[in-house]
Amino acid sequence: RNHPTFDLVILDFEMPNLNGYETAKELIKLYNYPPEKIVVLSGAIITSNYKTKFSALGVNKFIEKPFDFSDFSSLNI
């Protein structure tokens, strides 16, 4: 299966139904979506426990709200 043709996926950490972690896991598993193209956005501080879980998926980009669009330039995407 090919991944969707998105240049970047921004997932809010706390979403209804599936949270950001579960959604990232499904994107990677079902569509073979490149984890380096996933950014996790959160209004709360993401604990090191969750960062470790995301890192195990290959997702290592996090931005906390409120954010400035310049925050994305530092991600090297």
MMTF fields as JSON, N, C-alpha, C and O atoms, coordinates in Angstrom:
{
  "mmtfVersion": "1.0.0",
  "mmtfProducer": "UNKNOWN",
  "numBonds": 307,
  "numAtoms": 308,
  "numGroups": 77,
  "numChains": 1,
  "numModels": 1,
  "chainsPerModel": [1],
  "groupsPerChain": [77],
  "chainIdList": ["A"],
  "bondAtomList": [4, 2, 8, 6, 12, 10, 16, 14, 20, 18, 24, 22, 28, 26, 32, 30, 36, 34, 40, 38, 44, 42, 48, 46, 52, 50, 56, 54, 60, 58, 64, 62, 68, 66, 72, 70, 76, 74, 80, 78, 84, 82, 88, 86, 92, 90, 96, 94, 100, 98, 104, 102, 108, 106, 112, 110, 116, 114, 120, 118, 124, 122, 128, 126, 132, 130, 136, 134, 140, 138, 144, 142, 148, 146, 152, 150, 156, 154, 160, 158, 164, 162, 168, 166, 172, 170, 176, 174, 180, 178, 184, 182, 188, 186, 192, 190, 196, 194, 200, 198, 204, 202, 208, 206, 212, 210, 216, 214, 220, 218, 224, 222, 228, 226, 232, 230, 236, 234, 240, 238, 244, 242, 248, 246, 252, 250, 256, 254, 260, 258, 264, 262, 268, 266, 272, 270, 276, 274, 280, 278, 284, 282, 288, 286, 292, 290, 296, 294, 300, 298, 304, 302],
  "bondOrderList": [1, 1, 1, 1, 1, 1, 1, 1, 1, 1, 1, 1, 1, 1, 1, 1, 1, 1, 1, 1, 1, 1, 1, 1, 1, 1, 1, 1, 1, 1, 1, 1, 1, 1, 1, 1, 1, 1, 1, 1, 1, 1, 1, 1, 1, 1, 1, 1, 1, 1, 1, 1, 1, 1, 1, 1, 1, 1, 1, 1, 1, 1, 1, 1, 1, 1, 1, 1, 1, 1, 1, 1, 1, 1, 1, 1],
  "groupList": [{"groupName": "ARG", "atomNameList": ["N", "CA", "C", "O"], "elementList": ["N", "C", "C", "O"], "formalChargeList": [0, 0, 0, 0], "bondAtomList": [1, 0, 2, 1, 3, 2], "bondOrderList": [1, 1, 2], "singleLetterCode": "R", "chemCompType": "L-PEPTIDE LINKING"}, {"groupName": "ASN", "atomNameList": ["N", "CA", "C", "O"], "elementList": ["N", "C", "C", "O"], "formalChargeList": [0, 0, 0, 0], "bondAtomList": [1, 0, 2, 1, 3, 2], "bondOrderList": [1, 1, 2], "singleLetterCode": "N", "chemCompType": "L-PEPTIDE LINKING"}, {"groupName": "HIS", "atomNameList": ["N", "CA", "C", "O"], "elementList": ["N", "C", "C", "O"], "formalChargeList": [0, 0, 0, 0], "bondAtomList": [1, 0, 2, 1, 3, 2], "bondOrderList": [1, 1, 2], "singleLetterCode": "H", "chemCompType": "L-PEPTIDE LINKING"}, {"groupName": "PRO", "atomNameList": ["N", "CA", "C", "O"], "elementList": ["N", "C", "C", "O"], "formalChargeList": [0, 0, 0, 0], "bondAtomList": [1, 0, 2, 1, 3, 2], "bondOrderList": [1, 1, 2], "singleLetterCode": "P", "chemCompType": "L-PEPTIDE LINKING"}, {"groupName": "THR", "atomNameList": ["N", "CA", "C", "O"], "elementList": ["N", "C", "C", "O"], "formalChargeList": [0, 0, 0, 0], "bondAtomList": [1, 0, 2, 1, 3, 2], "bondOrderList": [1, 1, 2], "singleLetterCode": "T", "chemCompType": "L-PEPTIDE LINKING"}, {"groupName": "PHE", "atomNameList": ["N", "CA", "C", "O"], "elementList": ["N", "C", "C", "O"], "formalChargeList": [0, 0, 0, 0], "bondAtomList": [1, 0, 2, 1, 3, 2], "bondOrderList": [1, 1, 2], "singleLetterCode": "F", "chemCompType": "L-PEPTIDE LINKING"}, {"groupName": "ASP", "atomNameList": ["N", "CA", "C", "O"], "elementList": ["N", "C", "C", "O"], "formalChargeList": [0, 0, 0, 0], "bondAtomList": [1, 0, 2, 1, 3, 2], "bondOrderList": [1, 1, 2], "singleLetterCode": "D", "chemCompType": "L-PEPTIDE LINKING"}, {"groupName": "LEU", "atomNameList": ["N", "CA", "C", "O"], "elementList": ["N", "C", "C", "O"], "formalChargeList": [0, 0, 0, 0], "bondAtomList": [1, 0, 2, 1, 3, 2], "bondOrderList": [1, 1, 2], "singleLetterCode": "L", "chemCompType": "L-PEPTIDE LINKING"}, {"groupName": "VAL", "atomNameList": ["N", "CA", "C", "O"], "elementList": ["N", "C", "C", "O"], "formalChargeList": [0, 0, 0, 0], "bondAtomList": [1, 0, 2, 1, 3, 2], "bondOrderList": [1, 1, 2], "singleLetterCode": "V", "chemCompType": "L-PEPTIDE LINKING"}, {"groupName": "ILE", "atomNameList": ["N", "CA", "C", "O"], "elementList": ["N", "C", "C", "O"], "formalChargeList": [0, 0, 0, 0], "bondAtomList": [1, 0, 2, 1, 3, 2], "bondOrderList": [1, 1, 2], "singleLetterCode": "I", "chemCompType": "L-PEPTIDE LINKING"}, {"groupName": "GLU", "atomNameList": ["N", "CA", "C", "O"], "elementList": ["N", "C", "C", "O"], "formalChargeList": [0, 0, 0, 0], "bondAtomList": [1, 0, 2, 1, 3, 2], "bondOrderList": [1, 1, 2], "singleLetterCode": "E", "chemCompType": "L-PEPTIDE LINKING"}, {"groupName": "MET", "atomNameList": ["N", "CA", "C", "O"], "elementList": ["N", "C", "C", "O"], "formalChargeList": [0, 0, 0, 0], "bondAtomList": [1, 0, 2, 1, 3, 2], "bondOrderList": [1, 1, 2], "singleLetterCode": "M", "chemCompType": "L-PEPTIDE LINKING"}, {"groupName": "GLY", "atomNameList": ["N", "CA", "C", "O"], "elementList": ["N", "C", "C", "O"], "formalChargeList": [0, 0, 0, 0], "bondAtomList": [1, 0, 2, 1, 3, 2], "bondOrderList": [1, 1, 2], "singleLetterCode": "G", "chemCompType": "PEPTIDE LINKING"}, {"groupName": "TYR", "atomNameList": ["N", "CA", "C", "O"], "elementList": ["N", "C", "C", "O"], "formalChargeList": [0, 0, 0, 0], "bondAtomList": [1, 0, 2, 1, 3, 2], "bondOrderList": [1, 1, 2], "singleLetterCode": "Y", "chemCompType": "L-PEPTIDE LINKING"}, {"groupName": "ALA", "atomNameList": ["N", "CA", "C", "O"], "elementList": ["N", "C", "C", "O"], "formalChargeList": [0, 0, 0, 0], "bondAtomList": [1, 0, 2, 1, 3, 2], "bondOrderList": [1, 1, 2], "singleLetterCode": "A", "chemCompType": "L-PEPTIDE LINKING"}, {"groupName": "LYS", "atomNameList": ["N", "CA", "C", "O"], "elementList": ["N", "C", "C", "O"], "formalChargeList": [0, 0, 0, 0], "bondAtomList": [1, 0, 2, 1, 3, 2], "bondOrderList": [1, 1, 2], "singleLetterCode": "K", "chemCompType": "L-PEPTIDE LINKING"}, {"groupName": "SER", "atomNameList": ["N", "CA", "C", "O"], "elementList": ["N", "C", "C", "O"], "formalChargeList": [0, 0, 0, 0], "bondAtomList": [1, 0, 2, 1, 3, 2], "bondOrderList": [1, 1, 2], "singleLetterCode": "S", "chemCompType": "L-PEPTIDE LINKING"}],
  "groupTypeList": [0, 1, 2, 3, 4, 5, 6, 7, 8, 9, 7, 6, 5, 10, 11, 3, 1, 7, 1, 12, 13, 10, 4, 14, 15, 10, 7, 9, 15, 7, 13, 1, 13, 3, 3, 10, 15, 9, 8, 8, 7, 16, 12, 14, 9, 9, 4, 16, 1, 13, 15, 4, 15, 5, 16, 14, 7, 12, 8, 1, 15, 5, 9, 10, 15, 3, 5, 6, 5, 16, 6, 5, 16, 16, 7, 1, 9],
  "groupIdList": [1, 2, 3, 4, 5, 6, 7, 8, 9, 10, 11, 12, 13, 14, 15, 16, 17, 18, 19, 20, 21, 22, 23, 24, 25, 26, 27, 28, 29, 30, 31, 32, 33, 34, 35, 36, 37, 38, 39, 40, 41, 42, 43, 44, 45, 46, 47, 48, 49, 50, 51, 52, 53, 54, 55, 56, 57, 58, 59, 60, 61, 62, 63, 64, 65, 66, 67, 68, 69, 70, 71, 72, 73, 74, 75, 76, 77],
  "secStructList": [7, 7, 7, 7, 1, 7, 1, 7, 3, 3, 3, 3, 1, 1, 7, 1, 1, 1, 7, 2, 2, 2, 2, 2, 2, 2, 2, 2, 2, 2, 2, 7, 7, 7, 4, 4, 4, 3, 3, 3, 3, 3, 1, 1, 7, 7, 7, 2, 2, 2, 2, 2, 2, 2, 2, 2, 2, 6, 7, 7, 3, 3, 3, 3, 1, 1, 7, 7, 6, 2, 2, 2, 2, 6, 6, 7, 7],
  "xCoordList": [0.832, 0.0, 0.872, 1.871, 0.499, 1.216, 0.623, -0.568, 1.48, 0.981, 0.258, 0.521, -0.664, -1.344, -0.313, 0.788, -0.667, 0.275, 0.24, -0.012, 0.493, 0.597, 2.066, 2.831, 2.458, 3.846, 4.123, 5.261, 3.07, 3.221, 1.887, 0.839, 1.91, 0.706, 0.931, 1.91, 0.014, 0.073, -1.062, -2.237, -0.693, -1.681, -1.742, -0.718, -2.946, -3.1, -3.004, -3.604, -2.262, -2.044, -3.354, -3.559, -4.244, -5.51, -6.648, -7.169, -7.024, -8.128, -9.214, -8.919, -10.475, -11.53, -11.358, -10.769, -11.863, -11.823, -10.407, -10.082, -9.564, -8.173, -7.301, -7.455, -6.386, -5.482, -4.351, -4.284, -3.48, -2.399, -1.496, -1.063, -1.209, -0.355, -1.018, -0.391, -2.283, -2.994, -3.131, -3.014, -3.378, -3.505, -2.177, -2.143, -1.087, 0.241, 0.548, 1.044, 0.251, 0.5, -0.268, 0.272, -1.521, -2.334, -1.842, -1.808, -1.46, -0.928, 0.315, 0.474, 1.178, 2.42, 2.128, 2.695, 1.253, 0.943, 0.119, 0.472, -0.96, -1.878, -1.401, -1.622, -0.739, -0.357, 1.142, 1.601, 1.904, 3.36, 3.821, 4.777, 3.092, 3.403, 4.72, 4.927, 5.614, 6.914, 6.768, 6.259, 7.2, 7.022, 7.751, 7.368, 8.792, 9.506, 8.687, 9.079, 7.552, 6.671, 5.462, 4.501, 5.514, 4.427, 4.911, 5.983, 4.093, 4.372, 3.235, 2.06, 3.598, 2.605, 2.48, 3.471, 1.248, 0.94, 0.172, -0.73, 0.516, -0.167, -0.307, 0.588, -1.455, -1.676, -1.144, -1.031, -0.819, -0.255, 1.176, 1.581, 1.916, 3.289, 3.234, 2.573, 3.918, 3.967, 5.045, 6.213, 4.651, 5.591, 6.627, 6.424, 7.723, 8.786, 8.291, 8.794, 7.31, 6.741, 6.098, 6.311, 5.315, 4.687, 5.705, 5.594, 6.693, 7.73, 8.471, 8.85, 8.679, 9.328, 8.459, 8.97, 7.145, 6.227, 6.232, 6.293, 6.17, 6.209, 7.546, 7.586, 8.627, 9.957, 10.074, 10.745, 9.433, 9.44, 8.777, 9.096, 7.853, 7.217, 8.07, 7.843, 9.051, 9.862, 9.415, 9.954, 8.427, 7.902, 8.662, 8.573, 9.41, 10.256, 10.079, 10.936, 8.982, 8.77, 7.555, 6.449, 7.78, 6.731, 6.706, 7.75, 5.501, 5.322, 4.219, 3.168, 4.467, 3.468, 2.709, 3.275, 1.405, 0.569, 0.789, 1.125, 0.622, 0.466, 1.786, 2.859, 1.7, 2.903, 2.944, 1.939, 4.103, 4.322, 4.715, 5.376, 4.333, 4.66, 6.16, 6.591, 6.951, 8.4, 8.863, 9.946, 8.047, 8.387, 8.532, 9.319, 7.79, 7.859, 9.171, 9.658, 9.748, 10.998, 12.147, 13.098, 12.068, 13.131, 13.045, 13.935, 11.988, 11.795, 12.567, 12.692, 13.079, 13.824, 13.024, 13.463, 11.854, 10.985, 11.161, 10.521],
  "yCoordList": [-1.184, 0.0, 1.242, 1.314, 2.182, 3.45, 4.408, 4.359, 5.279, 6.269, 7.373, 7.61, 8.052, 9.183, 10.22, 10.28, 11.018, 11.977, 13.304, 14.353, 13.251, 14.448, 14.706, 13.779, 15.97, 16.32, 16.272, 16.075, 16.453, 16.537, 16.21, 16.608, 15.49, 15.226, 15.829, 15.512, 16.699, 17.308, 16.711, 16.869, 16.028, 15.369, 16.064, 16.285, 16.402, 16.894, 15.703, 14.661, 15.841, 14.738, 14.24, 13.033, 15.165, 14.788, 15.045, 16.157, 13.997, 14.082, 13.117, 12.154, 13.359, 12.413, 11.099, 11.07, 10.048, 8.694, 8.123, 7.327, 8.494, 8.049, 9.225, 10.328, 9.001, 10.098, 10.154, 9.321, 11.123, 11.307, 10.095, 9.751, 9.442, 8.254, 7.129, 6.524, 6.86, 5.793, 6.093, 5.198, 7.361, 7.756, 7.604, 7.086, 8.048, 7.898, 6.424, 6.045, 5.611, 4.169, 3.57, 2.75, 3.979, 3.474, 3.988, 3.23, 5.263, 5.804, 5.039, 4.719, 4.758, 4.052, 2.604, 2.081, 1.964, 0.545, 0.327, -0.509, 1.066, 0.829, 1.39, 0.791, 2.558, 3.233, 3.313, 3.894, 2.734, 2.807, 4.268, 4.595, 5.14, 6.563, 6.825, 6.294, 7.621, 7.873, 8.628, 9.749, 8.044, 8.683, 10.016, 10.846, 10.227, 11.502, 12.652, 13.812, 12.338, 13.363, 13.624, 14.27, 13.117, 13.315, 14.24, 14.045, 15.254, 16.194, 16.086, 16.085, 15.994, 15.926, 17.308, 17.916, 17.795, 19.118, 18.925, 18.09, 19.682, 19.501, 20.805, 21.65, 20.958, 22.099, 21.849, 22.776, 20.613, 20.237, 19.764, 19.461, 19.705, 19.201, 17.697, 16.959, 17.263, 15.838, 15.212, 15.593, 14.268, 13.654, 12.814, 12.406, 12.566, 11.755, 10.347, 9.697, 9.854, 8.535, 8.479, 7.529, 9.5, 9.53, 9.801, 9.248, 10.64, 10.883, 9.59, 9.349, 8.763, 7.469, 6.571, 5.885, 6.568, 5.751, 6.226, 5.413, 7.55, 8.092, 7.775, 7.411, 7.911, 7.633, 6.188, 5.91, 5.272, 3.863, 3.689, 2.753, 4.592, 4.568, 5.28, 5.125, 6.06, 6.857, 8.299, 9.076, 8.673, 10.032, 10.816, 10.5, 11.84, 12.585, 14.088, 14.836, 14.542, 15.973, 16.401, 15.895, 17.34, 17.796, 19.322, 19.974, 19.874, 21.313, 21.523, 20.885, 22.42, 22.726, 23.991, 24.936, 23.998, 25.179, 26.131, 25.667, 27.398, 28.074, 28.028, 28.01, 28.01, 27.913, 29.05, 29.705, 29.254, 30.216, 29.386, 28.358, 29.799, 29.019, 28.835, 27.895, 29.715, 29.542, 28.291, 27.772, 27.805, 26.56, 25.399, 24.484, 25.426, 24.352, 24.366, 23.315, 25.549, 25.614, 24.932, 24.473, 24.863, 24.224, 22.694, 22.014, 22.155, 20.706, 20.014, 18.79, 20.782, 20.21, 19.147, 18.009, 19.553, 18.619, 18.819, 18.132],
  "zCoordList": [0.0, 0.0, 0.0, 0.716, -0.779, -0.81, 0.211, 0.519, 0.728, 1.676, 0.923, -0.256, 1.621, 0.986, 0.545, 1.092, -0.426, -0.979, -0.232, -0.824, 1.066, 1.886, 2.151, 2.416, 2.08, 2.389, 3.88, 4.306, 4.67, 6.116, 6.76, 6.25, 7.874, 8.653, 10.033, 10.709, 10.441, 11.765, 12.587, 12.256, 13.656, 14.504, 15.856, 16.503, 16.269, 17.624, 18.548, 18.284, 19.62, 20.537, 21.131, 21.257, 21.498, 22.114, 21.141, 21.05, 20.414, 19.478, 19.935, 20.642, 19.543, 19.908, 19.146, 18.066, 19.701, 19.134, 19.136, 20.018, 18.195, 18.185, 18.603, 18.079, 19.542, 19.886, 18.859, 17.956, 19.0, 18.031, 17.903, 16.803, 19.031, 18.994, 18.193, 17.324, 18.493, 17.789, 16.301, 15.464, 15.981, 14.575, 13.845, 12.729, 14.458, 13.849, 13.611, 12.55, 14.596, 14.487, 13.306, 12.563, 13.135, 12.028, 10.674, 9.705, 10.596, 9.338, 8.892, 7.714, 9.839, 9.522, 9.148, 8.189, 9.897, 9.674, 8.401, 7.569, 8.251, 7.134, 5.801, 4.748, 5.857, 4.625, 4.41, 3.426, 5.321, 5.239, 5.136, 4.433, 5.873, 5.828, 6.548, 7.639, 5.979, 6.604, 7.927, 7.933, 9.041, 10.342, 10.479, 11.303, 9.685, 9.768, 9.187, 9.306, 8.56, 7.996, 8.901, 8.485, 10.142, 11.103, 12.212, 12.786, 12.499, 13.578, 14.593, 14.226, 15.863, 16.933, 17.548, 17.951, 17.615, 18.142, 19.441, 19.506, 20.471, 21.744, 22.501, 22.489, 23.165, 24.04, 25.43, 26.232, 25.722, 27.018, 26.805, 25.683, 27.867, 27.769, 27.518, 28.248, 26.504, 26.194, 27.072, 27.003, 27.882, 28.824, 28.095, 26.951, 28.763, 28.159, 27.873, 26.956, 28.641, 28.389, 26.999, 26.245, 26.673, 25.351, 24.258, 23.163, 24.531, 23.527, 23.218, 22.072, 24.224, 24.015, 23.145, 22.26, 23.39, 22.576, 21.125, 20.203, 20.924, 19.565, 18.898, 17.722, 19.639, 19.092, 18.628, 17.635, 19.331, 18.925, 17.557, 16.823, 17.218, 15.891, 14.845, 13.645, 15.299, 14.381, 14.307, 13.519, 15.124, 15.148, 16.22, 17.407, 15.798, 16.729, 16.652, 17.121, 16.069, 15.915, 16.735, 16.543, 17.651, 18.544, 18.579, 18.597, 18.587, 18.741, 19.767, 19.704, 20.711, 21.724, 21.362, 20.811, 21.681, 21.476, 22.645, 23.735, 22.477, 21.191, 20.436, 21.04, 19.138, 18.328, 17.322, 17.043, 16.804, 15.742, 14.522, 14.67, 13.351, 12.156, 11.969, 11.301, 12.546, 12.445, 13.196, 12.926, 14.139, 14.845, 13.865, 14.106, 12.775, 11.789, 11.02, 10.602, 10.829, 10.071, 10.799, 10.166, 12.116, 12.881, 12.848, 13.36, 12.254, 12.22, 11.095, 11.094, 10.15, 9.008, 8.261, 8.09, 7.831, 7.11, 5.626, 4.831]
}
